[in-house]
Amino acid sequence: MKYKLGYISTKESYENLQDLIDESSFENIGYINPIDFKLTGTLNLEMAANFANQVDAIVIVEGVEIDADLVAFLVKRSLHLLFLNRVKSVIDLTAELEHLLHESGTVLQIENLERNKPVYTSLRQYLRKPKYCRLERWTTNHLNITEQLVDDIDMAVNCFQSGVANVDCHTGNIFNNNVDLINLKLSFQNGAIADIQLHAAGSEMKSEGLFVAENGYYQVDFSNHEIVEIVHANNDQLSLMDNAALQPRLAKFSKKILVFNPVKKAFHNFYENISHGFTPLVNIDDAKNIAHVLQKAQYIMQRNCVNWA
């Protein structure tokens, strides 16, 4: 069955996506640009209704800002939603959306997260019973702090597959009066710990991580698509390594990264989820987990009289 697919997108983003879609799965209806229609408020929801009546599913594309009211409006109309943009509008509305999704049977699939991309997807295949992770992100933007923490919170929660038991948050002001350093420490119910640092006054954009598991250490460079495994090595392995001096008897191995286009994969999964009623890998429950951590961190910052963007 073909589903009629529409986009909330800029013209450029819409055109760039067309080569990634399987024409046997979706019939392309077109797009609306919220900048053109100024999709904020009741009047603009009415303007969006005509477009919504023509489609079965809608893709919200990266670079497009939509408000929580529009998301709720589309779900109420039983439209399946694929988020290729950041998930702030979903996080802001998790309680209401959860009820609406249950009532409508709508698929809400969240993409454009680090964990849907090749590096983290590959890493998860190597980790066995992870116990600790440290995630560091450098950005040149000290605004929209919430948005920039989402990826790392989501990865930590997914990595340990356990509820968050405690959230601690510390901030710093290094170069100006705005918060440009944030450290989150997440303690999980299964005993795992995640340290998340956001450096919002960096000179470049990059993201790195260290993951400690039962089977070894994993150094990850998300920006340059690299995973290095550090493990106890046997004699045969040590004899082949140029870093055999590592102690005690440790060896490093570069790990293979899966090769796939995450956006093309997202469209494929979206079709499967709609057709078979599958639950998306990243869904409203994941948005709830992110919201839970962010709310606790925000509370700590507000208690300490720190403004949070």
LUMZAKOL-254164 format. One record per residue: residue in one letter; chain; x negated, y, z of N, C-alpha, C in turn. Coordinates in steps of 0.001 Angstrom, whole numbers, m for minus. Layout:
! residues N
> residu; chaine; n_east; n_north; n_up; ca_east; ca_north; ca_up; c_east; c_north; c_up
> A; A; X; Y; Z; X; Y; Z; X; Y; Z
...
! end
This chain:
! residues 309
> residu; chaine; n_east; n_north; n_up; ca_east; ca_north; ca_up; c_east; c_north; c_up
> M; A; m839; m1200; 0; 0; 0; 0; m873; 1249; 0
> K; A; m493; 2214; m812; m1171; 3497; m837; m489; 4461; 128
> Y; A; m1305; 5221; 854; m768; 6245; 1741; m1084; 7623; 1166
> K; A; m109; 8520; 1306; m292; 9882; 825; m1109; 10658; 1852
> L; A; m2235; 11196; 1382; m3204; 11801; 2275; m3379; 13286; 1966
> G; A; m3239; 14102; 3008; m3473; 15535; 2883; m4601; 15968; 3797
> Y; A; m5068; 17183; 3591; m6217; 17689; 4344; m5913; 19062; 4913
> I; A; m6405; 19299; 6114; m6527; 20653; 6624; m8009; 20965; 6513
> S; A; m8347; 21820; 5555; m9743; 21913; 5133; m9994; 23184; 4356
> T; A; m11274; 23556; 4263; m11672; 24559; 3293; m11731; 23900; 1919
> K; A; m11727; 24692; 875; m11774; 24151; m482; m13065; 23371; m706
> E; A; m14186; 23919; m255; m15483; 23280; m475; m15551; 21915; 210
> S; A; m15116; 21839; 1483; m15153; 20566; 2208; m14231; 19539; 1563
> Y; A; m13074; 19995; 1139; m12105; 19111; 482; m12706; 18491; m775
> E; A; m13329; 19303; m1597; m13913; 18801; m2852; m15071; 17845; m2576
> N; A; m15854; 18107; m1537; m16998; 17253; m1215; m16580; 15862; m750
> L; A; m15365; 15731; m228; m14917; 14451; 316; m14321; 13515; m726
> Q; A; m13985; 14031; m1873; m13210; 13242; m2830; m13943; 11989; m3338
> D; A; m15252; 12046; m3442; m16007; 10885; m3930; m16125; 9775; m2890
> L; A; m15746; 10057; m1645; m15907; 9078; m561; m14635; 8287; m287
> I; A; m13574; 8585; m1003; m12280; 7984; m699; m11931; 6913; m1719
> D; A; m11483; 5784; m1232; m11042; 4686; m2087; m9660; 5023; m2637
> E; A; m9582; 5217; m3954; m8315; 5630; m4565; m7247; 4553; m4477
> S; A; m7650; 3313; m4213; m6651; 2257; m4071; m5980; 2300; m2700
> S; A; m6554; 3049; m1767; m6020; 3123; m404; m5181; 4372; m181
> F; A; m5614; 5489; m758; m4948; 6765; m495; m4629; 7497; m1795
> E; A; m3485; 8144; m1794; m3114; 9052; m2876; m3368; 10472; m2393
> N; A; m4193; 11176; m3124; m4584; 12525; m2728; m3462; 13519; m3023
> I; A; m2974; 14218; m1984; m1897; 15193; m2152; m2433; 16614; m2243
> G; A; m3564; 16886; m1594; m4125; 18236; m1633; m4504; 18701; m239
> Y; A; m4722; 20003; m115; m5167; 20536; 1171; m4517; 21884; 1450
> I; A; m4519; 22244; 2720; m4185; 23612; 3124; m5350; 24124; 3972
> N; A; m5621; 25390; 3830; m6715; 26022; 4562; m6118; 26888; 5659
> P; A; m6415; 26594; 6927; m5827; 27368; 8019; m6216; 28838; 7998
> I; A; m7329; 29151; 7335; m7700; 30565; 7204; m6704; 31281; 6303
> D; A; m6295; 30591; 5223; m5319; 31186; 4303; m3944; 31324; 4957
> F; A; m3566; 30290; 5707; m2223; 30268; 6272; m2165; 30806; 7700
> K; A; m3353; 31070; 8291; m3426; 31561; 9664; m2585; 30682; 10590
> L; A; m2969; 29413; 10655; m2164; 28428; 11384; m2321; 28551; 12896
> T; A; m1721; 29592; 13441; m1635; 29745; 14895; m257; 30289; 15216
> G; A; 446; 29634; 16130; 1760; 30122; 16525; 2895; 29439; 15791
> T; A; 4109; 29704; 16239; 5305; 29017; 15751; 5549; 29227; 14269
> L; A; 5407; 30462; 13799; 5671; 30765; 12397; 4800; 29912; 11493
> N; A; 3532; 29769; 11873; 2613; 29034; 11030; 2826; 27528; 11111
> L; A; 3389; 27045; 12209; 3778; 25640; 12267; 4886; 25377; 11262
> E; A; 5764; 26323; 11108; 6826; 26191; 10104; 6225; 26174; 8704
> M; A; 5205; 26980; 8501; 4536; 27004; 7196; 3858; 25666; 6918
> A; A; 3342; 25032; 7962; 2669; 23747; 7792; 3657; 22613; 7554
> A; A; 4932; 22821; 7936; 5919; 21747; 7848; 6125; 21277; 6415
> N; A; 6147; 22197; 5460; 6351; 21811; 4062; 5247; 20879; 3573
> F; A; 4038; 21182; 3972; 2914; 20334; 3594; 3014; 18978; 4287
> A; A; 3372; 18993; 5549; 3464; 17756; 6327; 4524; 16816; 5766
> N; A; 5573; 17369; 5187; 6651; 16540; 4625; 6205; 15748; 3400
> Q; A; 5071; 16111; 2811; 4616; 15456; 1580; 3639; 14313; 1830
> V; A; 3199; 14114; 3084; 2107; 13188; 3329; 2447; 12187; 4431
> D; A; 1668; 11088; 4456; 1755; 10091; 5527; 658; 10295; 6564
> A; A; m432; 10919; 6140; m1589; 11071; 7018; m2324; 12358; 6662
> I; A; m3027; 12891; 7657; m3760; 14146; 7466; m5173; 14007; 8017
> V; A; m6121; 14568; 7272; m7519; 14632; 7694; m7836; 16065; 8102
> I; A; m8372; 16237; 9306; m8815; 17552; 9765; m10324; 17578; 9615
> V; A; m10814; 18471; 8780; m12199; 18431; 8312; m13099; 19316; 9162
> E; A; m14378; 18935; 9237; m15371; 19695; 9996; m15440; 21135; 9502
> G; A; m15601; 22054; 10451; m15686; 23465; 10104; m14356; 24167; 10145
> V; A; m13277; 23402; 10354; m11939; 23971; 10423; m11492; 24006; 11882
> E; A; m11006; 25153; 12321; m10516; 25283; 13687; m8990; 25204; 13673
> I; A; m8442; 24269; 14455; m6988; 24198; 14624; m6700; 24147; 16107
> D; A; m5510; 24611; 16491; m5204; 24646; 17916; m4429; 23398; 18332
> A; A; m4315; 23223; 19632; m3680; 22033; 20181; m2210; 21943; 19791
> D; A; m1550; 23090; 19638; m135; 23080; 19259; 67; 22446; 17891
> L; A; m844; 22712; 16966; m713; 22136; 15633; m918; 20621; 15672
> V; A; m1868; 20163; 16478; m2091; 18718; 16619; m826; 18049; 17138
> A; A; m234; 18610; 18192; 996; 18046; 18761; 2124; 18069; 17733
> F; A; 2201; 19137; 16957; 3234; 19272; 15932; 3130; 18146; 14902
> L; A; 1917; 17844; 14465; 1716; 16802; 13456; 2007; 15417; 14018
> V; A; 1611; 15173; 15261; 1876; 13870; 15880; 3377; 13662; 16059
> K; A; 4081; 14708; 16424; 5540; 14602; 16593; 6229; 14234; 15287
> R; A; 5599; 14574; 14188; 6155; 14226; 12878; 5672; 12850; 12410
> S; A; 5061; 12087; 13325; 4592; 10717; 13073; 3559; 10641; 11955
> L; A; 2730; 11661; 11849; 1658; 11653; 10859; 390; 11075; 11488
> H; A; m277; 10194; 10762; m1551; 9643; 11217; m2631; 10710; 11028
> L; A; m3543; 10813; 12002; m4537; 11882; 11984; m5957; 11327; 12046
> L; A; m6795; 11823; 11142; m8218; 11508; 11150; m8984; 12797; 11407
> F; A; m9696; 12857; 12522; m10468; 14038; 12876; m11904; 13881; 12399
> L; A; m12266; 14667; 11385; m13657; 14741; 10952; m14331; 15983; 11515
> N; A; m13577; 16735; 12337; m14163; 17897; 12995; m14377; 17578; 14467
> R; A; m14819; 18556; 15229; m15008; 18346; 16657; m13676; 18136; 17351
> V; A; m13720; 17543; 18534; m12496; 17014; 19142; m11932; 17914; 20232
> K; A; m12319; 19204; 20245; m11857; 20094; 21301; m10342; 20165; 21357
> S; A; m9685; 20210; 20183; m8225; 20316; 20166; m7564; 19062; 20723
> V; A; m8230; 17903; 20605; m7706; 16663; 21175; m7924; 16657; 22690
> I; A; m9110; 17074; 23118; m9430; 17100; 24545; m8483; 18019; 25296
> D; A; m8142; 19150; 24695; m7267; 20116; 25356; m5855; 19590; 25558
> L; A; m5490; 18525; 24878; m4099; 18088; 24864; m3962; 16606; 25166
> T; A; m4903; 16019; 25889; m4912; 14569; 26048; m3657; 14038; 26729
> A; A; m3191; 14709; 27766; m2029; 14200; 28509; m790; 14163; 27624
> E; A; m526; 15263; 26929; 663; 15314; 26070; 530; 14389; 24875
> L; A; m663; 14358; 24278; m860; 13524; 23094; m701; 12046; 23412
> E; A; m1158; 11622; 24571; m1047; 10217; 24940; 403; 9771; 24922
> H; A; 1273; 10593; 25465; 2703; 10274; 25479; 3275; 10297; 24063
> L; A; 2894; 11320; 23277; 3422; 11443; 21921; 2978; 10283; 21038
> L; A; 1723; 9876; 21175; 1210; 8772; 20360; 1911; 7469; 20703
> H; A; 2191; 7265; 21973; 2906; 6059; 22395; 4306; 6028; 21800
> E; A; 4949; 7191; 21765; 6312; 7275; 21236; 6354; 7078; 19722
> S; A; 5356; 7610; 19017; 5420; 7648; 17551; 4716; 6471; 16871
> G; A; 3811; 5806; 17584; 3021; 4750; 16959; 1999; 5279; 15980
> T; A; 1656; 6551; 16110; 724; 7214; 15206; m719; 6814; 15497
> V; A; m1514; 6691; 14433; m2949; 6469; 14578; m3637; 7827; 14718
> L; A; m4417; 7989; 15774; m5258; 9172; 15938; m6697; 8684; 16044
> Q; A; m7466; 8943; 15002; m8836; 8438; 14896; m9820; 9600; 14942
> I; A; m10794; 9521; 15837; m11767; 10587; 16021; m13112; 10153; 15441
> E; A; m13623; 10964; 14540; m14931; 10700; 13946; m15850; 11898; 14219
> N; A; m16900; 12030; 13440; m17885; 13102; 13591; m18455; 13156; 15002
> L; A; m18651; 11982; 15594; m19353; 11870; 16856; m20647; 11099; 16624
> E; A; m21635; 11357; 17465; m22926; 10685; 17311; m22784; 9176; 17356
> R; A; m21847; 8686; 18154; m21757; 7232; 18314; m21168; 6517; 17096
> N; A; m20576; 7275; 16170; m20071; 6679; 14942; m21124; 6641; 13832
> K; A; m22293; 7201; 14106; m23313; 7348; 13071; m24339; 6216; 13150
> P; A; m25185; 6075; 12113; m26054; 4903; 12019; m26993; 4671; 13200
> V; A; m27575; 5732; 13783; m28583; 5516; 14830; m27960; 4871; 16068
> Y; A; m26875; 5467; 16581; m26280; 4894; 17791; m25617; 3547; 17492
> T; A; m25004; 3406; 16336; m24407; 2125; 15948; m25467; 1022; 15948
> S; A; m26657; 1345; 15446; m27763; 383; 15447; m28248; 115; 16866
> L; A; m28388; 1164; 17656; m28878; 1019; 19028; m28016; 71; 19839
> R; A; m26711; 147; 19682; m25795; m685; 20471; m26028; m2169; 20202
> Q; A; m26545; m2498; 19033; m26822; m3900; 18714; m28053; m4417; 19457
> Y; A; m28925; m3504; 19865; m30159; m3904; 20545; m30020; m3913; 22069
> L; A; m29186; m3050; 22614; m29070; m2928; 24069; m28374; m4141; 24672
> R; A; m28950; m4667; 25750; m28297; m5736; 26495; m28192; m5313; 27966
> K; A; m26984; m5145; 28419; m26702; m4708; 29787; m27467; m3423; 30142
> P; A; m27160; m2327; 29454; m27838; m1057; 29753; m27548; m585; 31173
> K; A; m28564; 47; 31793; m28463; 469; 33186; m28644; 1977; 33368
> Y; A; m29350; 2593; 32435; m29675; 4015; 32579; m29866; 4625; 31203
> C; A; m29469; 5891; 31059; m29815; 6632; 29846; m30095; 8085; 30182
> R; A; m31002; 8655; 29434; m31270; 10088; 29514; m31085; 10661; 28117
> L; A; m30212; 11636; 28005; m29903; 12241; 26714; m30240; 13725; 26781
> E; A; m31033; 14187; 25828; m31418; 15598; 25783; m31075; 16177; 24420
> R; A; m30479; 17346; 24467; m30071; 18016; 23233; m30557; 19458; 23283
> W; A; m31202; 19894; 22204; m31665; 21273; 22080; m30831; 21964; 20997
> T; A; m30376; 23163; 21284; m29586; 23907; 20319; m29955; 25372; 20392
> T; A; m29739; 26075; 19318; m30008; 27513; 19294; m28784; 28321; 19699
> N; A; m27700; 27647; 20023; m26420; 28302; 20317; m26059; 28112; 21787
> H; A; m25992; 29207; 22548; m25602; 29099; 23951; m24101; 29246; 24152
> L; A; m23354; 29348; 23063; m21893; 29432; 23141; m21296; 28041; 22932
> N; A; m19993; 27915; 23189; m19272; 26652; 22969; m19957; 25468; 23650
> I; A; m20274; 25651; 24923; m20994; 24624; 25676; m20215; 23313; 25701
> T; A; m18911; 23408; 25861; m18079; 22208; 25911; m18281; 21342; 24674
> E; A; m18223; 21979; 23504; m18359; 21251; 22254; m19705; 20528; 22169
> Q; A; m20744; 21170; 22663; m22074; 20623; 22493; m22385; 19489; 23473
> L; A; m21598; 19357; 24528; m21784; 18268; 25482; m20988; 17014; 25105
> V; A; m20026; 17173; 24214; m19098; 16089; 23905; m19819; 14831; 23419
> D; A; m20721; 14968; 22464; m21409; 13802; 21882; m22109; 12972; 22947
> D; A; m22841; 13642; 23835; m23661; 12908; 24796; m22815; 12284; 25905
> I; A; m21776; 12964; 26329; m20853; 12366; 27308; m20205; 11123; 26715
> D; A; m19759; 11229; 25475; m19108; 10101; 24811; m20058; 8918; 24666
> M; A; m21316; 9186; 24286; m22283; 8089; 24150; m22545; 7410; 25483
> A; A; m22672; 8205; 26543; m22956; 7627; 27865; m21810; 6734; 28325
> V; A; m20596; 7212; 28178; m19431; 6424; 28609; m19313; 5149; 27789
> N; A; m19537; 5263; 26471; m19464; 4086; 25610; m20578; 3106; 25908
> C; A; m21755; 3613; 26209; m22928; 2767; 26454; m22695; 1833; 27638
> F; A; m22125; 2359; 28715; m22021; 1576; 29944; m20687; 855; 30105
> Q; A; m19694; 1217; 29282; m18408; 509; 29318; m17868; 401; 30745
> S; A; m17883; 1530; 31449; m17445; 1547; 32843; m16873; 2916; 33155
> G; A; m16014; 2974; 34152; m15447; 4248; 34561; m16486; 5135; 35232
> V; A; m16298; 6447; 35096; m17190; 7411; 35741; m16768; 7571; 37196
> A; A; m17700; 7285; 38117; m17394; 7367; 39551; m17682; 8750; 40112
> N; A; m18710; 9428; 39554; m19081; 10732; 40105; m19756; 11575; 39036
> V; A; m19514; 12888; 39101; m20123; 13845; 38175; m20827; 14919; 38994
> D; A; m22094; 15163; 38694; m22819; 16266; 39308; m23315; 17177; 38194
> C; A; m23345; 18470; 38460; m23677; 19428; 37405; m24551; 20541; 37964
> H; A; m25644; 20847; 37260; m26523; 21955; 37625; m26792; 22791; 36377
> T; A; m26938; 24087; 36579; m27139; 24995; 35446; m28340; 25897; 35693
> G; A; m28825; 26504; 34618; m29926; 27447; 34730; m29810; 28558; 33721
> N; A; m30402; 29683; 34041; m30482; 30829; 33139; m31957; 31102; 32909
> I; A; m32432; 30821; 31708; m33861; 30930; 31450; m34206; 32235; 30712
> F; A; m33499; 32500; 29615; m33872; 33632; 28783; m32914; 34823; 28871
> N; A; m31720; 34634; 29400; m30762; 35735; 29467; m29780; 35472; 30597
> N; A; m28707; 36249; 30637; m27733; 36121; 31718; m26742; 34992; 31495
> N; A; m26751; 34417; 30317; m25844; 33314; 30022; m26467; 31979; 30425
> V; A; m25616; 31004; 30702; m26099; 29661; 30997; m26758; 29089; 29737
> D; A; m28023; 28741; 29810; m28671; 28126; 28648; m29355; 26804; 28992
> L; A; m29125; 26293; 30201; m29597; 24961; 30561; m28539; 24298; 31440
> I; A; m28083; 23146; 31019; m27090; 22393; 31793; m27576; 20970; 31979
> N; A; m27478; 20483; 33190; m27812; 19093; 33493; m26602; 18426; 34120
> L; A; m26138; 17366; 33490; m25057; 16550; 34039; m25611; 15212; 34481
> K; A; m25244; 14783; 35670; m25601; 13440; 36121; m24306; 12672; 36343
> L; A; m24137; 11595; 35584; m22937; 10771; 35667; m23287; 9453; 36339
> S; A; m22572; 9128; 37403; m22719; 7833; 38065; m21504; 6993; 37711
> F; A; m21739; 5751; 37318; m20670; 4889; 36846; m20313; 3834; 37891
> Q; A; m19105; 3305; 37749; m18600; 2336; 38717; m19417; 1050; 38742
> N; A; m20093; 741; 37648; m20908; m481; 37598; m22351; m239; 38037
> G; A; m22639; 966; 38564; m23970; 1280; 39057; m24881; 1967; 38065
> A; A; m24474; 2069; 36817; m25291; 2724; 35794; m25318; 4236; 36021
> I; A; m26340; 4883; 35473; m26519; 6323; 35630; m26879; 6941; 34279
> A; A; m26310; 8111; 34012; m26662; 8869; 32805; m27079; 10274; 33199
> D; A; m28226; 10710; 32696; m28669; 12099; 32847; m28538; 12776; 31491
> I; A; m27775; 13850; 31459; m27524; 14565; 30206; m28016; 15995; 30360
> Q; A; m28896; 16414; 29461; m29406; 17783; 29495; m29110; 18488; 28185
> L; A; m28603; 19703; 28313; m28376; 20559; 27150; m29232; 21804; 27301
> H; A; m30146; 22002; 26353; m30985; 23191; 26317; m30392; 24115; 25252
> A; A; m29717; 25152; 25689; m28982; 26004; 24756; m29771; 27252; 24369
> A; A; m31076; 27228; 24570; m31908; 28363; 24172; m33131; 27857; 23417
> G; A; m32946; 26790; 22674; m34055; 26206; 21942; m34365; 26956; 20663
> S; A; m35507; 26621; 20067; m35896; 27240; 18795; m35483; 26377; 17615
> E; A; m34947; 25169; 17901; m34513; 24265; 16843; m33399; 23364; 17371
> M; A; m32750; 22674; 16448; m31679; 21741; 16803; m32249; 20327; 16779
> K; A; m32185; 19637; 17908; m32624; 18249; 17925; m31974; 17509; 19079
> S; A; m31986; 16187; 18989; m31344; 15345; 20004; m32156; 14075; 20185
> E; A; m32461; 13735; 21453; m33257; 12555; 21759; m32645; 11807; 22943
> G; A; m33055; 10555; 23113; m32541; 9774; 24227; m33488; 8675; 24654
> L; A; m33361; 8272; 25907; m34049; 7106; 26442; m33001; 6203; 27064
> F; A; m33003; 4944; 26654; m32035; 3979; 27168; m32792; 2830; 27821
> V; A; m32418; 2510; 29055; m33047; 1420; 29789; m32035; 291; 29922
> A; A; m32410; m881; 29428; m31509; m2034; 29447; m32231; m3233; 30051
> E; A; m31502; m4303; 30212; m32064; m5525; 30774; m33214; m6057; 29917
> N; A; m33128; m5804; 28613; m34117; m6367; 27687; m35201; m5389; 27253
> G; A; m35233; m4170; 27809; m36305; m3256; 27449; m35904; m1792; 27481
> Y; A; m36853; m955; 27082; m36646; 481; 26968; m36452; 824; 25492
> Y; A; m35610; 1832; 25240; m35390; 2253; 23857; m35490; 3768; 23780
> Q; A; m36499; 4235; 23047; m36657; 5660; 22799; m35966; 5983; 21472
> V; A; m35094; 6976; 21508; m34267; 7256; 20335; m34415; 8718; 19926
> D; A; m34663; 8925; 18660; m34667; 10265; 18074; m33486; 10330; 17111
> F; A; m32385; 10908; 17586; m31178; 10960; 16768; m31372; 11880; 15568
> S; A; m32164; 12918; 15729; m32353; 13894; 14653; m33143; 13304; 13491
> N; A; m34149; 12479; 13804; m35012; 11907; 12760; m34731; 10433; 12481
> H; A; m33644; 9912; 13033; m33202; 8549; 12763; m34278; 7511; 13098
> E; A; m34690; 7507; 14354; m35728; 6570; 14794; m35331; 5905; 16106
> I; A; m35598; 4607; 16214; m35448; 3859; 17452; m36735; 3084; 17699
> V; A; m37325; 3260; 18875; m38529; 2521; 19260; m38196; 1674; 20481
> E; A; m38463; 392; 20373; m38215; m548; 21469; m39529; m794; 22218
> I; A; m39477; m728; 23543; m40640; m1034; 24386; m40263; m2221; 25259
> V; A; m40994; m3327; 25085; m40627; m4577; 25757; m41869; m5278; 26295
> H; A; m41666; m6220; 27221; m42740; m7125; 27622; m43079; m8009; 26424
> A; A; m44353; m8125; 26135; m44766; m8849; 24931; m45534; m10110; 25299
> N; A; m45373; m11130; 24454; m46172; m12348; 24637; m47527; m12161; 23938
> N; A; m48407; m13120; 24098; m49771; m12994; 23565; m49793; m12830; 22052
> D; A; m48923; m13561; 21354; m48885; m13464; 19895; m48487; m12058; 19453
> Q; A; m47505; m11492; 20140; m47060; m10142; 19795; m48152; m9121; 20095
> L; A; m48827; m9281; 21245; m49864; m8330; 21622; m51018; m8338; 20624
> S; A; m51350; m9499; 20100; m52468; m9603; 19167; m52186; m8887; 17854
> L; A; m50906; m8660; 17549; m50528; m8007; 16301; m50319; m6509; 16466
> M; A; m50324; m6036; 17713; m49981; m4649; 17973; m51220; m3775; 18055
> D; A; m51127; m2542; 17523; m52219; m1596; 17665; m52120; m804; 18961
> N; A; m51034; m1056; 19752; m50874; m364; 21031; m50896; m1373; 22178
> A; A; m51694; m2421; 22026; m51715; m3494; 23013; m52259; m3044; 24363
> A; A; m52850; m1833; 24419; m53393; m1351; 25688; m52295; m900; 26651
> L; A; m51088; m798; 26171; m49986; m444; 27057; m49917; m1432; 28213
> Q; A; m49695; m925; 29404; m49642; m1787; 30580; m48282; m1649; 31253
> P; A; m47783; m2682; 31897; m48366; m4035; 31916; m47816; m4872; 30765
> R; A; m48679; m5251; 29846; m48344; m6135; 28730; m47092; m5668; 27992
> L; A; m47082; m4410; 27612; m45950; m3856; 26885; m46305; m3668; 25419
> A; A; m45311; m3739; 24587; m45516; m3511; 23155; m44383; m2663; 22603
> K; A; m44687; m1879; 21577; m43691; m1025; 20928; m43345; m1582; 19557
> F; A; m42065; m1492; 19242; m41593; m1924; 17923; m40611; m893; 17381
> S; A; m40803; m498; 16136; m39802; 338; 15469; m38650; m553; 15035
> K; A; m37449; m132; 15358; m36265; m944; 15081; m35556; m461; 13813
> K; A; m34936; m1393; 13163; m34230; m1098; 11915; m32960; m302; 12195
> I; A; m32720; 699; 11356; m31503; 1504; 11437; m30541; 1057; 10338
> L; A; m29310; 778; 10696; m28304; 437; 9694; m28115; 1595; 8730
> V; A; m27868; 1263; 7477; m27665; 2292; 6460; m26204; 2276; 6022
> F; A; m25497; 3355; 6300; m24120; 3498; 5814; m23730; 4969; 5875
> N; A; m22741; 5319; 5100; m22197; 6679; 5118; m21079; 6725; 6152
> P; A; m21260; 7444; 7261; m20256; 7416; 8332; m18895; 7970; 7918
> V; A; m18880; 8919; 6997; m17597; 9487; 6571; m16845; 8490; 5691
> K; A; m17564; 7844; 4775; m16926; 6825; 3932; m16399; 5676; 4783
> K; A; m17176; 5283; 5775; m16741; 4236; 6696; m15521; 4680; 7477
> A; A; m15466; 5957; 7839; m14331; 6487; 8595; m13035; 6368; 7803
> F; A; m13093; 6692; 6500; m11896; 6579; 5662; m11455; 5120; 5532
> H; A; m12417; 4226; 5371; m12085; 2801; 5280; m11398; 2327; 6558
> N; A; m11967; 2682; 7696; m11378; 2270; 8973; m10010; 2907; 9191
> F; A; m9854; 4137; 8736; m8570; 4839; 8874; m7468; 4079; 8145
> Y; A; m7776; 3648; 6924; m6791; 2873; 6156; m6446; 1564; 6863
> E; A; m7466; 869; 7349; m7232; m406; 8047; m6408; m199; 9311
> N; A; m6703; 842; 10043; m5978; 1114; 11281; m4507; 1419; 11019
> I; A; m4238; 2195; 9973; m2848; 2513; 9624; m2118; 1261; 9144
> S; A; m2778; 504; 8257; m2126; m652; 7631; m1804; m1758; 8623
> H; A; m2706; m1975; 9577; m2570; m3125; 10469; m2253; m2760; 11913
> G; A; m2100; m1461; 12175; m1787; m1047; 13538; m2932; m1230; 14504
> F; A; m4176; m1192; 13987; m5338; m1344; 14848; m5572; m70; 15661
> T; A; m6182; m230; 16822; m6586; 916; 17627; m7944; 1402; 17142
> P; A; m8087; 2680; 16802; m9374; 3194; 16329; m10474; 3004; 17371
> L; A; m11711; 2876; 16890; m12849; 2707; 17798; m12999; 3902; 18731
> V; A; m12739; 5094; 18216; m12736; 6295; 19055; m11336; 6888; 18980
> N; A; m10662; 6942; 20121; m9245; 7288; 20135; m8921; 8192; 21308
> I; A; m7644; 8294; 21624; m7205; 9207; 22672; m7777; 8827; 24037
> D; A; m8013; 7537; 24274; m8597; 7125; 25557; m10013; 7670; 25712
> D; A; m10755; 7701; 24614; m12103; 8258; 24658; m12059; 9765; 24903
> A; A; m11092; 10431; 24275; m10926; 11867; 24521; m10585; 12124; 25986
> K; A; m9782; 11249; 26590; m9449; 11381; 28012; m10696; 11248; 28881
> N; A; m11561; 10292; 28566; m12791; 10105; 29337; m13689; 11340; 29256
> I; A; m13816; 11897; 28055; m14618; 13106; 27875; m14015; 14258; 28662
> A; A; m12693; 14412; 28557; m12005; 15497; 29265; m12193; 15379; 30768
> H; A; m12144; 14151; 31279; m12302; 13908; 32713; m13663; 14407; 33200
> V; A; m14720; 14091; 32471; m16069; 14515; 32855; m16210; 16031; 32734
> L; A; m15718; 16602; 31643; m15833; 18038; 31436; m15087; 18825; 32503
> Q; A; m13914; 18342; 32883; m13129; 19042; 33906; m13863; 19053; 35242
> K; A; m14485; 17928; 35593; m15240; 17876; 36851; m16446; 18805; 36800
> A; A; m17133; 18812; 35662; m18296; 19690; 35521; m17884; 21158; 35568
> Q; A; m16784; 21472; 34906; m16292; 22845; 34919; m15921; 23276; 36332
> Y; A; m15316; 22389; 37080; m14924; 22705; 38452; m16159; 23032; 39294
> I; A; m17221; 22237; 39136; m18456; 22477; 39893; m19052; 23828; 39510
> M; A; m19067; 24123; 38222; m19634; 25396; 37762; m18815; 26584; 38257
> Q; A; m17496; 26456; 38202; m16648; 27552; 38674; m16802; 27752; 40174
> R; A; m16975; 26649; 40906; m17167; 26727; 42354; m18468; 27465; 42663
> N; A; m19442; 27311; 41760; m20726; 27992; 41921; m20768; 29340; 41214
> C; A; m19566; 29808; 40787; m19429; 31126; 40148; m20227; 31243; 38863
> V; A; m20246; 30140; 38095; m20912; 30118; 36789; m19846; 30093; 35706
> N; A; m19942; 31005; 34746; m18994; 31016; 33641; m19359; 29937; 32645
> W; A; m18363; 29316; 32082; m18519; 28164; 31168; m17852; 28522; 29863
> A; A; m18593; 28503; 28787; m18042; 28834; 27465; m17295; 27662; 26891
! end
